[in-house]
Amino acid sequence: MSRISVRGFAVASATAVTAVGSVVGVASGSTAQNNDAEATASGATLLADIPAGQQAQVQTASLTQQADVQAIAADASAKKDAEEAARKAAAETAIAKKKAAEEAAKKAAEEVKERAEAKEAAASRSKDVSDFPVATSYSIAQLQAMARQMVPAGQFQCFSNIVDHESDWNYKAVNPSSGAYGMFQALPGSKMSSAGADWRTNPATQIKWGLNYMNDRYGSPCDAWSFWQANNWY
């Protein structure tokens, strides 16, 4: 027998026992039992008072009512579980969408940065000696403009500081004592031939050599300038 059936029959049995107790109480003259019987009679319909043919129907109705109550409770519980599952799924979906959006934004930012860096690199590409036409003479402003196009922007001031102290931008400067030559006072001056055979007369060749020298020996023009400041030579 199922749990529902046992409960239903228990209710019916309790009702029957109450009815029997009431009859015994009346026969014995017990006032307390008589009062219980009256209370029971006034508050509920006894199973014994129901015709025998209808008792099964009453029990069935009781069991059906219990089943309905339990079904309603089960439906409410299922509905609550479904709502909770829906909220959880919505939260997970929102988190996934947020993460995807953040990753997309990060990727887009990286692409923009890469394009900007590529553009900047192309714009600041150092020109070579061959990019400058050879002239018979140059002004300091022309030499500095030439150097700006060959030296990285962040290193130019340091580069310029060294040239200022070594030759004051005179690409034909000669040290009478040592024979050091050019804007960078290379010693001997022929060392600049590694940048071009026209090192005596082409300032672009000298600028190329000077930049390479600073990068190779010190790491950068600014590192070379730091050394120069500490030692008065480089």
N, C-alpha and C positions, 0 to 999 in steps of 0.2 A: 504493500500500500504506500502511496506517495506521501510526502510531507504534508501537502495540502489536505489530503483525505484524512490523515490522522488528526490534524488540527480541527477539521470540521466535525469529525465524530466525537472528538473530545468536548467540543462546545455542546453538541447534542446530548452527550452523556451527562455533562454537568447540569444541563437543564432538567434532564429526567431525574437526577439525584435530588435536585432542589425540590422538585414536585413531590417525590416520595417523602423527603424529610418534612415537608409541610404537613402531609397527611398524618405521619407518625406524631408530630407535635400536637396536632389537634386531638388525636386519640389519647395522648398522655396528659393533656391539660397543661402543657408547658406554655407559659405566657411568652417567653422569649422566642420559642420556636413558632408560636402563633404569629408573633409580630413579624418574624422573618418570612413566614408564609404570606402574610398580608403584603409585605413589601415586595416580595417576588411577584405576587399575583398582580399588584398594581403597576409594576415596572416592566414586566415582560410577559410574553405569552409562553406558557409551559408546553413542552413537547407532548406531555400526556394529554393536554387539552385539544391537541390537533388530531383530527381523525387519522386512523392508522394508514389509510390510503394516501394521505397527503404528507406524511412524515418524510418519506423519501424525497419528495419534491422540495420540502423545506431544507433538508440537508444539502440537496443538490444546489439550491439557490444560495445557501451559505458558502458552499465551496466555490461557486461561480463568482460570488462577490469578492471572496479572498483572492481568487485568481485575477480578477480585474484590477484589484488594488495593486497586486504585485506587478501586473503587466504595465500599469501606469507608472509605477516606480521605476521599472526597468526601462521604459521609454524615456523617462526624464533623465535617468543616468546615461543612457545611450546618447541622448541629445547633448548633454553636458560634455561627454567625452568627444563627440563629433565637433562641438564648438571649440573645445580646447585644442583638438588636433588641427582645426582650421586656423586658429590663431598662431599656433606653432609653425605651421606651414607658411603662413603669410610673413611671419617674422623671419624665417629662414630665407624666403624669397627676397625680402627687402634687403637682408644682409648681403646676399649673393649679388643683387643688382648694385648695391653701393660699392662692393669690392670691385665688380667689373668696371663700374664708372671710374673709380679711383685709378685702376690699372690703365684704363684707356686714356685718362687725363695725364698720367705719368708718362705713358708712351708718347703722347702727342707733344708734351713739353720737351721730352728728350729729342724728338725729331726736329722741333723748332730750334732747340739749342744746337743740334748738329748742323742744321742748315745755316744758322747764324755764324757758327765757327768756320764752316767751309767758306762762307761768303767773306768773312773777315780775313781768312787766310789768303783767299784769292786777291782781295783788295790790297793786302799788305805784303804781297809776294815781293821779296827782295829782287831788285833788278840787278842784272849782271853788267860787267864792263861793256859788253857789246851793245847794251841798250843806250849808251851815251855816245853821241858824236864827238870826235876828237877836235879840239880847238887849239889855237896857238896860245891863248891865255885864258885865265879864269879869274873871276872875282871871288872873294871869300864867300859872298852870298851864294854864288853858283856852286862852289865846292860843298857848302853846307847843304844846299838843296839836293845835290847829287848824293851825299852821304845819307840824308834822310830817306832816300829811296832804296838804299842798300842795307841800312842798319835797322833792326827791329825798333819799333816806336818806343818801347819801354826801355831800350838800351841806348838810345841816341844821346841823351844828355851826358851820360857817363863817357861815351865815346868822344863826344865833343870836348869834354873837360880835358881829356888826355891830349887831344890834338892841340887845344889851346896852349897847354903847358909845354908841349914838345916843339911846336913849330909855328904856332899862331896861324895855322891853316896855309902855310907856305909849302906847296908841294915840291919846290925846288930848293928848300932850305938845306944848307950844308954846315955841319959842325967843323970849324977850322982845326980843331984839336984832334978829334977822333975820326972825322970823315963820315960820321953818321949822316944819312941822307933822307930827305922827303918829309912829309907830314908827320910820320911816326918815328923819324930819326932812326931808321933801321941801320944796324951796324953788323956787317957792311951793308950798304944799300943794295948790293946785288942779291941779297936774300929775297927781295921783293920780286925777283924774276919768276918765282914759283907761281905768281899770280898773273904774269904776263911779261913778255919781252920788252914792252914799252914802259916799263916801270919808271924810267927817268922823266918822261914827259906826259904821261897819262895819269891824272889824279884818280880816275876811276879804278885803275889797276892798283894804285897805292891804297885806296880805301878798301878794296877787296882783300888785299894782303893784310892790312891792319886789323880788319874785323876777324879774319881767320886766325891771326896770331893771338888776339885776345881770347877768342873762344877756345883755341887749342891749349894755350898755356894756362889760362885762369878760369875758363868756363864761360865767361861772358864779359862784355865791356865793363859792366858795373863791378864785377869781381876784380877786373884789372885796375879799375879806378880806385878801389879800396886798397889794393896793394900799393898803388902809386902814392896815395895819400900817406901811407905808413912809411914808405921808403924813398919817396921822391924820384923814383924810377920804376920801370915795369919791364 
